[in-house]
Amino acid sequence: MTEKAEELVFETTLDAPPEKVWRAISIPEYVERWLQKPADTEICVVASDENRSLTYRWRDAADSTTPEDSLVTFEIAPREDGGTWFRLTHAPMALPAAANSNEPMMLLAA
């Protein structure tokens, strides 16, 4: 199975202008309010293109001795009607195989 097959993608349009959507996905207090991440989950920004895209590393340590990492990317664009095109992609990060391993690389599901 390829990494692309493991991605979860959600795409929609929003009635809010892009600037308002950007604040909701980029200001920590707002992200906490609407994202409602689990208590044992850490997020940190790994890439940002203001008012266009934002990628967080999502580390879920709940019920596991090995944290599971994934990337959550938000993409936004203005629409002619004043609203916003919105895409959320949640993709597992590939685990590197040990140098002496003959095993194929594994992907973690988020």
GIDA-V101268 format. One record per helix or strand of 3 or more residues. SS is the DSSP state (2 for helix, 1 for strand). FROM is the first residue (numbers start at 1). TO is the last residue. If there is no record, write none. Layout:
ss,from,to
SS,FROM,TO
SS,FROM,TO
This chain:
ss,from,to
2,3,6
1,8,14
2,18,26
2,28,35
1,41,49
1,53,60
1,68,78
1,84,92
